[in-house]
């Protein structure tokens, strides 16, 4: 599957909005503008697609995206973008997604 479309669910956040959605930390990379929460949506239905082709849309699809991010971290061309990546499960507000940021060092959570 050639992935041609991803959706940025969240990018830069103001401190007010970050607190409003329950993120209590002042260290969120969203506050610095170098983070985004993304999912693949090739069919334009507003939800993560089954990118790993296992017949389900779940956190495993976000983990698939994590492997793509890790390949970028290791690449000669884009390795300078090294950063954090976190896998998030679906909840009542949204489907599964991957957080990626360019914090300058590798950090992983939810994997």
C-alpha angles and dihedrals in degrees: 000000000000109000112216104158133050128168124224103221094180133005126156113011129193115233088248094054092042090057092042091060091050101261101137098179124101089204097070109134087220087072090060096047096242099103137076138178110221143179135179116252110171093155095050095233094130095249138094112273126229092263096165091050097229093132095254136084107223144116089301087072090054088049088054088057089048089061089054090051091049091052088053090050089055097044121108093224100046103021091107086072090068112153153123128322128183131182116222128194125225119269136173092285101047147355127257118301145168125243114211129178141170100233093146098248134060117266127164134188138166092028 
